Amino acid sequence: MTIYHNIRHKLHAQSVSYCMDYSRFYLKNYVPEKTDDKEDDDKIVFPKIELRNQPEIIYINPDGEEFEPDFTDRRNNLYEENRSNLLLSQEDTDNRENHTVPTSFKKPNDKKQSTLNRICQAILIFAIVVMSIIVSADFVSNGKAISAITSLLSDSTPVHYAVLTNPKDDMETSQVDSYAMRLKGGAGYIVKNQGKFYNVYAVYDNEEDANDYIKSNGGEIVKLTTENYDAIKGELKNYTDYPIKLCEDLNATLKDLTDKKITSSEALEKLNDIKNDFDVTYDNMSNVAKSDEESDGVILIANASVAVAALERLCDTTVSRPNLACDIRYTVCQILFTYYYSS
């Protein structure tokens, strides 16, 4: 009996020595003591678990003193901050859901927009057509159309360009050169400029034509312009540029004649039409000048009467002339020099 007991005790000791002790890991039930406070009864209190080798946290202020921090204010601040952010987020969401387009950003009226587009398109098409016509006319006239338009736009005062050649010291010698020039179709109109006598070959309404002649034949250009008629007012002022249309028609007839597009007889018929048209213009000018009783218009009417007489002589078939071309150029010179240099 004693031997068995010893053996059993020994085995039990061995079994105990080989078993792990987990008792320190057990979570034991803990029931707090009941109190009379109802709020305390509703709380669930968990047992405090004490961990081994848990580090100890010590709070030290900048002065080196230990203190116990109060986390209550920090938790309250975090709560209020999160609550404010949540309210702001909710407010933004509500604003997006209720957002409406302001009236200033509403789509414009389609009908008004369509009308405006049609007007812009019409203006653009008109501009393209006008530019096309101008370019075509300039191409046909070898660059003279745009030059004439530019001259009219840049200066409303009439401007012409006279080509002067053969400067001489006396009138007699200049008259000999004049006759020789007329035989070749030039005007041969004699003018005195800076103490010299010159033969005017022709007067052009653009500077390019004048330069073309000088490049081939020599000479110099004199620009013709005047301010003699700036003081004229009223209806008579509409006639102060009468030589422009008149000389344009004369030069156009001259060009057709020299290019042999028309005969001398046909040219005379056109010249008569030009004369008759200007007779009507001159009568209107005279009537306006009488009704307005303007003294400033006397010079204009007197110079226009010289143009009437020059056209009368040009269309006279009984007059002996070297050729019709030189007489057309001479008449243009007589009209323009009288218009620009009379005072």
C-alpha positions in Angstrom: 0.0 0.0 0.0 2.7 2.3 0.8 4.6 1.5 -2.4 1.4 2.2 -4.5 0.9 5.4 -2.8 4.4 6.5 -3.5 4.2 5.5 -7.1 0.9 7.4 -7.5 2.2 10.4 -5.8 5.3 10.4 -8.0 3.2 10.1 -11.2 1.0 12.9 -10.1 4.0 15.1 -9.4 5.4 14.4 -12.8 2.1 15.2 -14.5 1.9 18.4 -12.6 5.4 19.4 -13.5 4.7 18.9 -17.2 1.4 21.0 -17.4 1.4 24.8 -18.3 -0.2 27.2 -15.9 -2.7 29.5 -17.9 -4.4 30.9 -14.9 -3.0 34.4 -15.4 -4.6 34.6 -18.8 -8.1 33.8 -17.7 -10.7 36.6 -17.9 -12.8 36.2 -14.9 -16.4 37.4 -14.6 -16.7 40.6 -12.7 -20.0 41.9 -11.5 -20.0 45.4 -10.0 -21.8 46.1 -6.9 -25.2 47.4 -7.3 -26.0 51.0 -6.2 -29.2 52.9 -5.8 -28.2 55.3 -8.7 -30.2 54.3 -11.8 -27.6 55.7 -14.3 -24.9 53.6 -12.7 -27.1 50.5 -13.2 -27.2 51.1 -16.9 -23.5 51.3 -17.3 -21.5 48.2 -18.3 -18.2 48.1 -16.5 -15.5 46.0 -17.9 -12.8 44.6 -15.7 -9.5 46.3 -15.8 -6.9 44.0 -17.4 -3.5 44.4 -16.0 -0.8 43.5 -18.4 2.6 42.5 -17.4 5.5 44.5 -18.4 3.3 47.4 -19.4 5.3 50.6 -19.8 4.6 53.4 -17.5 3.8 56.8 -19.2 4.9 59.9 -17.3 3.9 63.4 -18.5 6.4 66.2 -17.9 5.8 69.9 -18.7 8.5 72.2 -20.2 9.5 73.1 -16.6 10.4 69.5 -15.8 7.4 68.9 -13.5 5.2 65.8 -13.7 1.5 66.3 -14.3 -1.6 64.4 -15.2 -3.3 65.6 -18.4 -7.0 66.1 -18.7 -8.4 64.6 -21.9 -11.9 65.7 -21.3 -11.6 69.1 -23.1 -9.7 67.5 -26.0 -12.5 65.0 -26.6 -15.1 67.7 -26.4 -13.2 69.9 -28.9 -12.8 67.0 -31.3 -16.5 66.2 -31.0 -17.5 69.8 -31.8 -15.1 70.1 -34.7 -16.4 66.9 -36.3 -19.9 68.0 -35.7 -19.3 71.4 -37.4 -17.6 69.7 -40.4 -20.6 67.4 -40.7 -23.0 70.3 -40.7 -21.0 72.2 -43.3 -20.9 69.1 -45.6 -24.6 68.7 -45.2 -25.2 72.4 -46.0 -23.1 72.1 -49.2 -25.0 69.1 -50.3 -28.3 70.9 -49.8 -27.1 73.9 -51.8 -26.0 71.7 -54.7 -29.4 70.0 -54.7 -31.3 73.2 -54.6 -29.0 75.2 -57.0 -30.6 77.0 -59.8 -29.1 78.7 -62.9 -29.1 82.5 -62.5 -31.1 84.5 -65.0 -28.0 86.2 -66.3 -26.6 82.8 -67.5 -29.8 81.6 -69.1 -29.7 80.6 -72.7 -30.2 83.7 -75.0 -33.2 83.9 -77.2 -32.6 81.7 -80.3 -34.7 84.0 -82.5 -32.6 87.2 -81.7 -29.4 85.2 -82.1 -30.5 83.9 -85.5 -31.4 87.4 -86.7 -28.0 88.8 -85.6 -26.2 86.0 -87.4 -28.1 86.7 -90.6 -27.2 90.4 -90.4 -23.5 89.6 -89.8 -23.5 87.2 -92.7 -25.1 89.8 -95.0 -22.5 92.4 -94.1 -19.7 90.0 -94.7 -21.0 88.9 -98.1 -21.5 92.6 -99.1 -17.9 93.4 -98.1 -16.6 90.4 -100.0 -18.5 91.4 -103.2 -17.3 95.0 -103.0 -13.7 94.0 -102.5 -13.9 91.5 -105.4 -15.2 94.2 -107.7 -12.4 96.6 -106.6 -9.7 94.0 -107.1 -11.1 93.0 -110.5 -11.3 96.6 -111.6 -7.7 97.2 -110.4 -6.5 94.2 -112.3 -8.2 95.3 -115.5 -6.8 98.9 -115.2 -3.3 97.7 -114.3 -3.4 99.0 -110.8 -5.0 102.4 -111.5 -8.4 101.7 -109.8 -7.2 101.3 -106.3 -4.8 104.3 -106.7 -7.7 106.5 -107.8 -9.8 105.4 -104.9 -7.0 106.0 -102.5 -6.4 109.5 -103.8 -10.1 110.4 -103.4 -10.3 109.0 -99.9 -7.0 110.6 -98.7 -7.8 114.1 -100.0 -11.2 115.5 -101.0 -9.4 118.4 -102.8 -9.0 117.8 -106.6 -5.5 116.8 -107.5 -3.9 116.3 -111.0 -0.4 115.7 -112.2 1.1 117.7 -115.1 4.1 116.4 -117.1 6.4 119.3 -118.0 9.2 119.0 -120.6 11.6 121.1 -122.7 12.5 124.0 -120.4 13.4 127.1 -122.4 14.5 130.6 -121.5 12.2 132.4 -123.9 8.6 132.1 -125.2 9.6 131.9 -128.9 11.8 128.9 -128.6 9.2 127.2 -126.4 6.5 127.8 -129.1 8.7 125.9 -131.6 8.9 122.9 -129.3 5.2 123.1 -128.7 4.4 122.7 -132.3 6.7 119.8 -132.7 5.1 118.1 -129.6 1.6 118.6 -131.0 2.5 116.9 -134.2 3.4 113.8 -132.1 0.0 114.0 -130.2 1.2 115.9 -127.1 -0.7 118.9 -125.7 2.1 121.4 -126.3 0.5 123.7 -123.7 3.1 126.4 -122.6 3.5 127.3 -119.0 6.1 129.3 -117.1 7.6 127.7 -114.0 10.4 129.1 -111.9 11.6 131.4 -114.7 11.5 128.8 -117.4 9.0 128.1 -120.2 7.8 124.5 -120.4 5.8 122.4 -122.8 3.1 120.4 -121.0 2.7 117.0 -122.7 -0.4 116.1 -120.7 -2.2 116.3 -117.3 -3.1 113.0 -115.6 -5.6 112.3 -112.9 -3.2 109.8 -111.2 0.6 110.0 -110.5 1.3 106.5 -111.9 0.5 107.5 -115.5 2.6 110.6 -115.2 5.5 108.5 -113.9 5.1 106.1 -116.8 5.6 108.8 -119.3 8.6 110.3 -117.6 10.4 106.9 -117.4 10.2 106.7 -121.2 10.5 110.3 -122.3 11.9 112.3 -119.4 10.5 115.5 -117.9 9.2 116.4 -114.5 5.9 116.3 -112.6 4.0 119.2 -111.1 1.2 118.5 -108.7 -1.9 120.7 -109.3 -4.0 121.5 -106.3 -5.8 124.6 -105.0 -7.6 126.1 -102.0 -9.3 128.9 -104.0 -12.7 127.4 -103.6 -12.7 126.4 -99.9 -14.7 129.5 -98.9 -17.6 128.7 -101.2 -20.7 127.5 -99.2 -24.2 126.5 -100.0 -25.4 124.6 -103.0 -22.7 126.0 -105.2 -20.1 124.1 -103.2 -21.4 120.9 -104.9 -19.9 122.2 -108.2 -16.4 123.1 -107.0 -14.9 119.9 -108.4 -16.5 120.2 -111.8 -13.2 119.5 -113.7 -12.8 116.0 -112.3 -15.7 114.4 -114.1 -15.2 116.5 -117.1 -11.5 115.6 -117.6 -12.1 112.0 -116.8 -14.6 111.8 -119.7 -12.2 113.7 -122.0 -9.3 111.3 -121.1 -11.4 108.3 -121.6 -12.3 109.4 -125.1 -8.7 110.1 -125.8 -7.6 106.6 -124.7 -10.2 105.0 -126.9 -8.9 107.1 -129.8 -5.2 106.4 -129.3 -6.0 102.7 -128.8 -7.9 102.8 -132.1 -11.0 101.5 -130.5 -12.9 104.4 -132.2 -12.4 106.6 -135.2 -11.9 110.3 -135.1 -15.5 110.8 -136.2 -16.8 108.6 -133.4 -14.5 110.5 -131.0 -16.0 113.8 -132.1 -19.5 112.5 -131.4 -18.5 111.6 -127.8 -16.8 114.9 -127.4 -20.0 116.6 -128.4 -22.0 114.6 -125.8 -19.4 115.7 -123.1 -19.8 119.3 -124.2 -23.6 119.2 -124.1 -23.6 117.6 -120.6 -21.3 120.3 -119.3 -23.4 123.0 -120.8 -26.2 121.9 -118.6 -23.9 121.8 -115.6 -22.7 125.3 -116.3 -26.2 126.6 -116.6 -27.1 125.1 -113.2 -23.9 126.6 -111.6 -24.8 130.0 -113.0 -28.4 129.9 -111.6 -27.2 128.7 -108.2 -24.6 131.5 -108.0 -27.2 134.1 -108.9 -29.7 132.9 -106.3 -27.1 132.6 -103.5 -25.5 135.9 -104.3 -22.1 134.7 -103.2 -19.1 136.7 -104.2 -16.8 133.7 -103.5 -18.4 131.8 -106.4 -17.5 134.4 -109.1 -14.1 132.9 -109.8 -15.5 129.4 -110.0 -18.1 130.5 -112.6 -15.6 132.5 -114.6 -13.3 129.4 -114.8 -16.2 127.2 -115.8 -17.0 129.6 -118.6 -13.4 129.0 -119.9 -14.1 125.3 -119.9 -17.3 125.9 -121.9 -15.3 127.9 -124.5 -12.5 125.2 -124.7 -15.0 122.5 -125.3 -16.7 124.6 -128.0 -13.5 125.0 -129.9 -12.6 121.3 -129.5 -15.8 120.2 -131.1 -15.5 122.7 -134.0 -14.7 120.7 -137.1 -13.7 123.8 -139.1 -10.6 124.4 -137.0 -7.4 123.2 -138.5 -5.4 120.9 -136.1 -2.5 118.5 -136.5 -4.5 115.7 -134.9 -7.5 115.3 -132.6 -5.5 113.7 -129.8 -3.3 116.7 -129.3 -6.3 119.0 -129.1 -8.0 116.8 -126.5 -4.8 116.9 -124.4 -4.6 120.7 -125.0 -8.2 121.3 -123.9 -7.7 119.3 -120.7 -4.6 121.4 -119.9 -6.5 124.6 -120.6 -9.4 123.6 -118.3 -7.2 122.4 -115.4 -4.6 125.1 -115.4 -7.3 127.8 -115.5 -9.1 126.0 -112.6 -6.0 125.6 -110.4 -4.2 128.9 -111.0 -6.9 131.5 -111.4 -7.4 133.8 -108.4 
